[in-house]
Amino acid sequence: MTCVLLMAQNPHTDTPQQGEGLGAFLLRNGYNVSKYKDEFIKLNANHFGKDYGLLLGVKYIFPNKVDQVEEPLLGEANKMVTVVDDLLYGATYYLISGHGGPDPGAIAKVNGNELHEDEYAYDVVMRLAKCLLSHSAKVHIIIQDPNDGIRDDAYLSNDDHETCNGAAIPLDQNERLQQRCDAVNNFYKTERTGYCRTVIVHLDSRTESTRIDVFAYYFTKSKMGQRLG
Ligand SMILES: [Zn+2]
């Protein structure tokens, strides 16, 4: 799934202060250096000294800031996400909602409604994706259902046509888990940039006598996984 970047109009301009470097100039103007440096250099080609030193008296043009990103999987009402800051710029998240396709996960009956874990895990992942995108993270939604974006219904309806990045989800548990691992690894192979994390969401059932709070599993011996959890 691709995200379309939308740019605002009317470029911002400014002249550098005495002794101000490129990074400091971008920061002073409210621009994330790693996110906007290349575009700034391209926009102002031939107006730099040695090693992209700024020239006094030059009015530099700033790139239009990314103020919205589009993620159609979030659903019609939520697909345009407002970018609030660049806190997670450079970070990549692979989001997997548990179960899906022919496997509904845990099933509960509430007020005559049959509730399926996969639909709720998917909704949590949609909301997490929206939050991460609003902070400029790159997000891959691995388990996808183009019909279900963020849903505010009291009870979420069930279906079984979720895919793993477009591919049908097999019923066999090992094949199913391997398929989503492969999907993440295939993205990671081509990206490998900075901070990359996979988050898998389950809302498993417990008996009423063993009620537990939110908890996280991580790969044994993984210090980074432990820290994330
Ligand atoms: Zn589960």
Residues whose N, C-alpha, C, O or C-beta is under 5 A from the ligand:
A	BS01	ZN	G98 G105 H202 L203 D204
